[in-house]
Amino acid sequence: MIICRTPLRMSFVGGGSDLPSFYRRHGGAVLSTAIDKYVYVNINRKFDGGIRLAYSKTEEVSSVAEIEHRLVKAAFEMLEVQGGVEITTIADIPSRGTGLGSSSSFTVGLINAVSAYLGRHVSSDDLGQLACHIEIERCGEPIGKQDQYAAAYGGFNLIEFRPDDSVLVSPVIMDRKLNEALQRRIIVFYTGITRSASGILKAQSENVATENDKSAALQRMVKLTYEMRDELQNGNIDSVGEILDVNWQLKKSLAPGVSSGAIDGWYEAAMRAGAQGGKLLGAGSGGFMMFYAPEERHPAIARALSDLRQVQFGFDPLGSRIIFYNPSR
């Protein structure tokens, strides 16, 4: 039995600049952190040589070619898994479409677990690269690269996407007490709305593929990423709320469907109650809303958003990890 634990992520600024239609011309950057909510992938040897998968449904097949789950099938083909395995997966936040990068966390965890099963060590950088290859190139998902690297590396990072397709992950250097203060000032709510990010990301990718006002807005978001990194590393978290608010207003302009009447209403209610800025996590339209506010304003914000579920998140310094390793003989 091998168990891999992989964190989900919370993105602050720059989301969307990790799409190739943008970063191959301008370069992209996001600021994000791994959080203490996880996807677990368990792998065990199967006695009869077949393949059993248990996720939201159960598959019992005799060969890789018969697997319906596209990510698992692509990973097995890439890693040359023939069969004789059983994989189960569970998650702290099981629903897809919540804006926390769950699909990429699953892919990273799957590669890590299967590689360990095969007796191979995979570095954080290789996990990010391989997960991107599976999701974007082999499965054709119209997504970016930030989620895969956030899950693979863990921690609070500036992740840069260069025109040559390389990715650079740099930790944000913060005093421990400042990091803890930042976590205390963040308040998160679940909207109860799940959605597929693919349609929004496809529209956004098309909208920023040429030089126009939407591309200019995303370039401004990239600059905000470096501004927030610098403010945090200089010991100033008071500007975080304002930067988040500017970023959110720019993000809403990138594509239809990023926000909605309900989401705008919740955002405005939180701001009136004392939030200094915030955003919808992920591509848009649903999932989790995150706000930055002084701790004493959190109760008022929670009352203003009483129809939403408040969820406690903490930062996690670690990326995808094998937490149990007992290979069958």
C-alpha positions in Angstrom: 0.0 0.0 0.0 1.2 3.5 -0.9 -0.6 6.7 0.1 0.2 10.1 -1.5 -1.1 13.3 0.0 -1.3 16.4 -2.2 -2.5 19.8 -1.2 -5.1 22.0 -2.9 -4.2 25.6 -3.5 -5.4 29.2 -3.0 -4.4 31.7 -5.7 -4.1 35.4 -4.8 -3.0 37.4 -7.9 -2.2 36.9 -11.5 -4.6 34.0 -12.4 -5.0 33.5 -16.1 -1.5 34.6 -17.0 -0.5 30.9 -16.9 -2.4 30.3 -20.2 0.0 29.7 -23.1 -1.9 32.2 -25.4 -0.7 34.9 -22.9 2.6 33.8 -21.3 4.2 32.9 -24.6 4.0 36.5 -25.6 4.3 38.4 -22.4 5.4 36.0 -19.7 3.1 35.3 -16.8 3.2 35.1 -13.0 0.9 34.1 -10.1 1.1 34.3 -6.4 -0.4 31.3 -4.6 -0.2 29.1 -1.6 -0.8 25.4 -0.9 -3.5 25.0 1.7 -4.2 22.4 4.4 -6.9 20.6 2.4 -5.8 17.5 0.5 -6.4 14.9 -2.2 -5.3 11.4 -1.2 -4.3 8.8 -3.8 -3.9 5.3 -2.6 -2.3 2.5 -4.7 -2.1 -1.2 -4.0 -1.1 -4.3 -5.9 -4.2 -6.2 -7.2 -3.9 -9.9 -7.0 -5.6 -10.9 -10.3 -3.7 -8.7 -12.7 -6.7 -6.4 -13.5 -7.2 -2.7 -12.8 -9.6 -1.3 -10.2 -10.3 2.4 -9.9 -12.5 3.9 -7.2 -13.2 7.6 -7.4 -16.7 9.1 -7.8 -17.4 5.9 -9.6 -15.8 2.4 -9.7 -14.1 0.9 -12.7 -13.1 -2.7 -13.0 -11.2 -3.3 -16.2 -8.6 -5.8 -17.6 -6.4 -3.4 -19.5 -5.3 0.3 -19.6 -7.1 0.7 -22.9 -10.4 0.1 -21.2 -10.0 2.8 -18.5 -12.6 5.6 -18.8 -11.0 8.1 -16.5 -8.9 10.2 -18.9 -6.3 11.4 -16.4 -5.7 7.9 -15.0 -5.5 6.4 -18.5 -3.0 9.0 -19.7 -0.9 8.6 -16.6 -0.8 4.8 -16.9 0.1 5.1 -20.6 2.9 7.6 -19.9 4.3 5.7 -16.9 3.9 2.3 -18.7 1.7 0.7 -16.1 0.3 -2.5 -17.5 -2.1 -3.6 -14.8 -2.4 -5.5 -11.5 -3.1 -2.3 -9.5 -5.9 -0.9 -7.5 -6.2 2.9 -7.0 -8.6 4.7 -4.7 -8.9 8.5 -4.1 -10.5 10.6 -1.5 -10.4 14.4 -0.9 -11.1 16.8 2.0 -13.1 18.9 -0.4 -14.5 16.3 -2.9 -16.4 18.4 -5.3 -14.7 19.4 -8.6 -15.2 22.9 -9.8 -14.5 24.7 -6.5 -11.6 26.8 -7.7 -8.9 25.1 -5.5 -7.1 23.2 -8.3 -8.4 19.8 -7.3 -8.0 18.2 -10.8 -4.4 19.1 -10.9 -3.8 18.1 -7.3 -5.2 14.7 -8.2 -3.0 14.4 -11.3 0.1 15.4 -9.4 -0.8 12.9 -6.6 -1.5 10.1 -9.1 1.9 10.5 -10.8 3.6 10.6 -7.4 1.9 7.5 -6.1 2.3 5.5 -9.2 5.9 6.5 -9.5 6.5 5.3 -6.0 4.7 2.1 -6.7 7.1 1.6 -9.6 10.1 2.4 -7.4 10.9 5.7 -8.9 11.5 9.1 -7.2 10.0 12.1 -8.9 11.1 15.7 -8.1 8.7 18.5 -7.5 9.7 20.1 -10.8 9.2 16.9 -12.7 5.8 16.3 -11.0 4.7 19.8 -12.2 5.9 19.2 -15.7 4.5 15.7 -16.0 1.1 16.8 -14.6 1.0 19.7 -17.2 1.9 17.2 -20.0 -1.0 14.9 -19.0 -3.7 17.5 -18.5 -2.8 20.0 -21.2 -1.1 18.0 -24.0 -2.4 14.4 -23.6 -6.0 15.2 -22.4 -6.4 18.6 -24.2 -7.7 20.5 -21.2 -7.7 24.3 -21.9 -6.1 25.1 -18.6 -3.0 26.8 -17.3 0.1 25.6 -15.4 -0.2 27.2 -11.9 -2.3 24.5 -10.2 0.1 21.6 -11.1 3.2 23.5 -9.8 1.4 24.7 -6.6 0.4 21.2 -5.8 3.8 19.7 -6.5 5.9 22.3 -4.6 3.6 23.4 -1.8 4.3 26.6 0.2 3.6 30.2 -0.6 5.2 31.0 -4.0 5.7 33.3 -6.9 5.3 31.1 -9.9 6.5 32.5 -13.2 5.6 31.2 -16.7 8.2 32.1 -19.3 7.7 32.5 -23.1 9.9 29.4 -23.7 7.4 27.3 -21.6 9.7 26.9 -18.6 8.3 27.5 -15.1 10.2 29.1 -12.2 8.9 28.6 -8.6 10.3 31.0 -6.0 9.2 31.0 -2.4 7.9 34.3 -0.9 10.3 35.1 1.9 8.1 36.2 4.9 8.7 36.5 8.6 6.9 33.7 10.3 4.7 36.1 12.4 3.8 38.0 9.3 2.8 34.8 7.6 0.6 33.9 10.5 -1.0 37.3 10.6 -1.8 37.1 6.9 -3.5 33.7 7.5 -5.6 35.1 10.3 -6.8 38.0 8.2 -8.1 35.8 5.4 -11.7 34.6 5.6 -13.1 32.1 3.1 -16.7 31.2 2.2 -18.1 28.4 0.0 -20.7 29.6 -2.4 -22.2 26.2 -3.0 -21.8 26.7 -6.7 -19.6 24.3 -8.7 -18.7 24.7 -12.3 -16.3 23.5 -15.0 -13.5 26.0 -15.5 -12.9 24.8 -19.1 -15.4 27.1 -20.9 -14.3 30.2 -19.0 -10.6 29.5 -19.5 -11.1 28.8 -23.2 -12.9 32.1 -23.6 -10.3 33.9 -21.6 -7.5 32.3 -23.6 -9.1 33.5 -26.8 -9.7 37.0 -25.5 -6.1 37.6 -24.5 -4.5 35.9 -27.5 -4.1 39.3 -29.3 -3.1 42.8 -28.1 -6.3 44.4 -26.8 -7.8 45.8 -23.6 -8.2 42.3 -22.0 -4.6 41.4 -22.7 -3.6 44.8 -21.2 -5.7 44.0 -18.1 -3.9 40.6 -17.6 -0.5 42.3 -18.0 -1.6 44.7 -15.2 -2.5 41.6 -13.1 1.0 40.2 -13.6 2.5 43.4 -12.4 0.2 43.2 -9.3 1.7 39.8 -8.6 5.2 41.2 -8.2 3.8 44.2 -6.3 2.1 41.9 -3.7 5.3 39.7 -3.5 7.4 42.8 -2.8 4.9 44.2 -0.2 4.9 40.9 1.7 8.7 40.5 1.6 9.0 44.1 2.9 6.8 43.2 5.8 3.7 45.1 4.7 0.5 43.2 4.6 -1.8 46.2 4.9 -1.8 46.6 1.1 -2.9 43.0 0.4 -6.6 43.9 0.5 -6.3 46.7 -2.0 -4.2 44.6 -4.4 -6.7 41.8 -4.3 -9.6 44.2 -5.0 -7.8 45.7 -8.0 -6.9 42.2 -9.3 -10.5 41.0 -8.9 -11.9 44.0 -10.9 -9.4 43.3 -13.7 -10.1 39.6 -13.7 -13.9 40.2 -14.1 -13.1 42.0 -17.4 -11.3 39.1 -19.0 -14.2 36.9 -20.0 -18.0 36.5 -19.5 -18.9 34.2 -16.7 -16.0 35.0 -14.4 -18.5 36.6 -12.0 -22.3 36.7 -11.7 -25.0 38.8 -10.1 -25.0 36.7 -7.0 -21.2 36.7 -6.7 -21.1 40.5 -7.2 -23.7 40.8 -4.5 -21.8 38.7 -2.0 -18.6 40.6 -2.8 -20.2 44.0 -2.2 -21.8 42.8 1.0 -18.4 41.7 2.3 -16.8 45.0 1.4 -19.5 46.9 3.2 -19.0 44.8 6.2 -15.3 45.6 6.4 -13.4 43.5 3.9 -10.6 45.4 2.2 -10.5 43.2 -0.9 -11.0 39.7 -2.1 -11.6 37.4 -5.1 -13.3 34.3 -6.3 -10.9 31.4 -6.2 -10.3 29.7 -9.5 -11.4 30.6 -13.0 -14.8 32.0 -11.9 -18.6 31.5 -11.6 -18.5 29.6 -8.4 -16.5 27.7 -5.8 -14.9 29.6 -2.9 -14.7 33.3 -2.2 -11.7 34.7 -0.3 -11.5 38.0 1.5 -8.8 40.0 3.3 -10.0 41.9 6.3 -8.9 42.9 9.9 -9.7 40.1 12.3 -12.2 42.2 14.2 -14.3 42.6 11.0 -14.6 38.9 10.4 -17.8 38.4 12.5 -19.5 41.2 10.6 -18.5 39.7 7.3 -19.7 36.3 8.3 -23.1 37.8 9.3 -23.3 39.7 5.9 -22.7 36.4 4.1 -24.7 34.2 6.4 -26.2 32.3 3.5 -22.7 31.0 2.7 -20.6 28.4 4.5 -17.5 29.7 6.1 -14.5 27.4 5.8 -11.2 27.5 7.7 -8.1 27.3 5.5 -4.4 27.3 6.6 -1.3 27.5 4.5 0.8 24.4 4.0 4.5 24.5 3.4 4.7 21.1 1.8 3.7 19.9 -1.7 2.8 16.4 -2.8 4.2 13.8 -0.4 4.3 10.0 0.0 3.0 9.7 3.5 2.8 5.9 3.7 5.1 3.5 1.8 4.8 -0.3 2.1 5.3 -1.8 -1.4 3.9 -5.3 -1.9 6.3 -8.0 -2.8 
